[in-house]
Amino acid sequence: FTEHGVLSRLVLSNIREDYQGEYRCKGDNKQGAAVFKSAYLEILRPPMLTLINPVQYGVPNKEVILKVTADFQNPVTRDMITWQRNSEKIAAVAGVTEFLDNGLSLKILSVSNSDAGVYTCTVDTKAGSASTSIVLEIISQFEEPQVITLSLSFFLSLS
C-alpha cells in the first residue's frame, strides 16, 4: 500500500498455513511509531475429494448410493457441490434421486439399466475446485446357482 507517498510491501514466499493471520505495517521515526494499515491474510486450500469405490454396482429396482469423501479447509455448502452423469447435470427429483451428506452422496432410489454411466462429483470453492468420478454398472439380480455334475473316468496302465 502507499501512505504519504511511501510504498510499503510485504512479500511472502513458500506460503504455509501458519502464515494466516493479521499483518500490520508500522512506521517509526523521531516523533514516534504508528500503524498505517493492517491486512488479514487468509490461506485457502483447495478441496480434496476421495472415492470410496471407483466402480459401484447397482441392481435394477434397488437403491444405490454413490459416495465421495472430502477434505475441506472451509465450510462447504450444498450449492458448491454438483453431480453429473455422462457430463449432464443431475438435480434432485422427488422419488428418483436425493442428495445426502450435504451433497457428497447421490442416492438413486430405484436403479434402472439407463442409470449406468460415469458419475462425476465436483466441488467449487473460492480456493479452487476438485472433481472425481465413479462408474456405475448395472447388474442383474443374482440367480440361484445351477448344479452341474461331471463324471470323470480315466485309464491307468501298469507295465
C-alpha positions in Angstrom: 0.0 0.0 0.0 1.0 3.6 -0.4 0.8 6.1 2.5 2.2 9.7 2.3 4.0 8.8 -0.9 5.8 5.9 0.6 5.2 2.4 -0.9 5.2 -0.4 1.6 5.1 -4.0 0.5 5.4 -7.4 2.2 6.4 -10.3 0.1 5.9 -13.9 1.4 7.3 -16.9 -0.3 6.6 -20.6 0.1 3.3 -19.8 1.9 2.3 -22.2 4.7 -1.0 -22.4 6.6 0.7 -21.0 9.7 1.2 -17.7 7.8 -2.5 -17.0 8.2 -3.3 -14.0 10.3 -3.2 -10.2 10.7 -0.3 -8.3 9.3 0.3 -4.6 10.2 2.5 -2.0 8.5 4.2 0.0 11.3 6.2 3.2 10.7 8.8 4.5 13.1 10.6 7.9 13.2 11.8 10.5 15.7 8.3 11.5 16.5 7.2 8.0 17.4 5.6 5.0 15.8 2.3 4.5 14.1 0.4 1.6 12.5 -0.6 2.8 9.0 -2.5 -0.2 7.7 -3.4 -3.7 8.6 -4.5 -6.6 6.5 -5.6 -10.1 7.2 -4.1 -13.0 5.2 -6.3 -16.0 4.7 -4.7 -19.1 3.5 -7.0 -21.1 1.3 -6.5 -24.7 0.4 -8.5 -26.2 -2.5 -10.8 -29.1 -1.6 -9.7 -32.7 -2.0 -12.1 -35.5 -2.9 -11.6 -39.2 -2.4 -13.6 -42.1 -3.8 -14.8 -44.8 -1.5 -15.4 -47.1 -4.5 -14.4 -46.1 -8.0 -16.7 -48.7 -9.5 -20.1 -49.4 -8.0 -22.8 -51.9 -8.9 -26.5 -51.4 -8.9 -29.3 -53.9 -9.1 -32.4 -52.9 -11.1 -35.3 -51.6 -8.9 -33.0 -51.3 -5.9 -31.4 -48.2 -4.4 -27.7 -47.3 -4.8 -25.7 -44.6 -3.1 -22.6 -43.1 -4.8 -20.3 -41.6 -2.2 -17.2 -39.4 -2.1 -15.3 -38.2 0.9 -13.9 -34.7 1.1 -11.3 -32.7 2.9 -12.3 -29.1 3.2 -10.5 -26.3 5.0 -13.5 -24.0 5.0 -17.2 -25.0 5.3 -18.8 -26.2 2.0 -22.5 -25.6 1.3 -24.7 -27.7 -0.8 -24.7 -25.1 -3.7 -20.9 -25.7 -4.1 -21.4 -29.4 -5.0 -22.7 -30.6 -8.3 -23.2 -34.1 -9.7 -23.2 -35.1 -13.4 -23.9 -38.3 -15.2 -22.1 -38.7 -18.5 -21.5 -34.9 -18.4 -25.1 -33.9 -17.8 -26.0 -32.1 -14.6 -28.2 -34.1 -12.1 -30.9 -32.5 -10.0 -32.6 -34.0 -7.0 -36.0 -35.3 -8.2 -38.6 -36.4 -5.6 -38.9 -40.2 -5.7 -36.0 -40.6 -8.1 -32.7 -39.0 -6.7 -31.7 -37.5 -3.4 -28.5 -35.7 -2.2 -27.1 -36.9 1.1 -24.2 -35.8 3.3 -24.6 -32.1 2.2 -24.4 -33.3 -1.4 -21.3 -35.6 -1.2 -23.5 -38.6 -1.7 -26.0 -39.2 -4.5 -28.8 -41.7 -3.8 -30.7 -43.2 -6.8 -33.9 -44.7 -5.3 -34.7 -47.3 -8.0 -31.9 -48.1 -10.3 -32.6 -49.0 -14.0 -30.3 -50.0 -16.8 -30.4 -46.5 -18.1 -28.7 -45.2 -14.9 -25.4 -46.9 -15.9 -22.6 -44.4 -16.6 -19.9 -42.2 -15.3 -21.0 -40.0 -12.4 -18.8 -37.0 -11.5 -18.9 -35.1 -8.3 -17.4 -31.5 -8.4 -16.8 -29.2 -5.5 -16.2 -25.5 -6.3 -14.9 -23.2 -3.5 -13.2 -19.9 -3.5 -9.9 -21.7 -3.0 -10.4 -23.9 -6.1 -12.3 -26.9 -7.3 -12.0 -30.7 -7.3 -13.7 -33.5 -9.2 -13.8 -37.2 -9.0 -15.8 -39.8 -11.0 -17.5 -43.1 -10.1 -18.6 -45.7 -12.7 -22.0 -47.2 -12.0 -22.6 -50.6 -13.6 -26.0 -52.2 -13.5 -26.0 -56.0 -12.9 -28.9 -58.5 -13.0 -30.4 -59.9 -9.9 -28.5 -62.9 -8.7 -29.9 -66.2 -9.8 -29.8 -69.5 -8.0 -26.6 -71.3 -9.0 -27.1 -74.3 -11.2 -25.7 -77.6 -10.1 -23.5 -79.3 -12.7 -22.5 -82.9 -12.3 -19.3 -84.0 -14.0 -18.3 -87.6 -14.5 -14.6 -88.3 -14.9 -13.1 -91.6 -16.0 -9.5 -92.4 -16.6 -7.5 -95.4 -17.7 -4.4 -96.4 -15.8 -1.9 -98.9 -17.3 0.9 -100.5 -15.3 3.7 -102.2 -17.1 
